[in-house]
Amino acid sequence: FVHQDTRQKARQELQSLLDYHFPAPTPTRAMERQVRLRVAESGAGIDLTPSDRGFHIDHVEDFPGQEFSAGEVILAINGCPLSGLTEEEVEDTFGANFGDGAVLVIGSA
């Protein structure tokens, strides 16, 4: 038999621990996903434009094919954020990490 106050405090403490270790996804994060970049000898088959959020995807060729589409935004590459960088920094960071299998974080425009 446990007193009602003790049980309520235990429940609140447990909920705090759950919230800390398993935070609910924010709406922005829920819209993001990770994909791997496909690069063939002819390139990645994508046209990009730098933006304040990263690289805006203008066009995706059928080959080598990608798991994202025109209108989305590349927010990070291999763990390096592209948002908030200057146009030159976006291009330099992307170029330094560009390659087959690079991990991209994709968000909606």
N, C-alpha and C positions, 0 to 999 in steps of 0.2 A: 504494500500500500504506500503510494507516494502522494505527498501533499500537492494540491493544485498549483500553488505558486512555484514549487520546485520543478514540477513538470513543465510549466510555462517557460521558466528561465532556461531549462535544458533545451527545449524546443527552439527558443530564440538563439541560443548559442550554436546549436547545430545548424540552423538556417544561415547564420552568419558565416560559419565555416564553409558551407556549401556554396554560398554566394561568392566567397573569396576565391575558392579553388575552382569553381565552375561558373564563371560570370556569364550572364546571358549575352548573346551576341547583340551588338548595337546594330541599328538598321544599316549603317554604312558597311560594317564588317560583314553582315549577312549577304550583302550584294557583291562581295569580293570572292574570287576563287583563284586557286593556283593551277597553272598549266605549265607544260614543258614546251619550250620553243623548238620547232623543227627547222633545221637548216640543212639544205642540200648543197651540192657543189655550186649550183646556180644561185644560192642565197636562200633567204627565208620566205620570199614571195610576199612581202608586206610593204605597204607605203604608210609612213608615219609622219605626223606633224607634232613638234614639241608644243606643250601647253603647260599651264601652271600646275596641273595635276600629274603630269608625266608625258607619255607619248600617246596622242590621239591616233587611233587606227583608222586610216582613210580607206584602205583597200587590202584585201587578202586574196592572193592567187589560189587557184585550185591545187597547184603543186608548189611546195611539198605539203600544203594543207596545214591549217592551224586549228587549235581548239578555241579560237576566239573569232570575232567577226568585226567588220567595219562598224564604226560608231562607238566601240568600246574604248577603254583607256588602259594602257599599261602603267600601273602605279609603282611597280618595283621590279627589279631584276636581280636574281640571286641574293635576295635579302637587302639590296641597296634601294632605298626609296628614291623615286624620281620626282615626287611632288615637292613643290616649294623651291625647286632649283631653277637657275637661269636656263635659257634655251641651250647655251653652250654646255653647261653642266649636265643637263639631261642627255645630250648627245654623247658627251665624254663618258658618263657613267654607263650608259647603255652599250656603247662601243667597247668599253673595257670588259664587260661581262657577256657580250654577245657570243653565242655559240650553240651548237646543237645540244639540246637537253637543258639549256638554261631555264631556271625556274622563274616564271613571270607571275606577278599578282595582277589580275585583270579586274577592272571595275566598270560599272556602267557609266556612260557619259553624263 
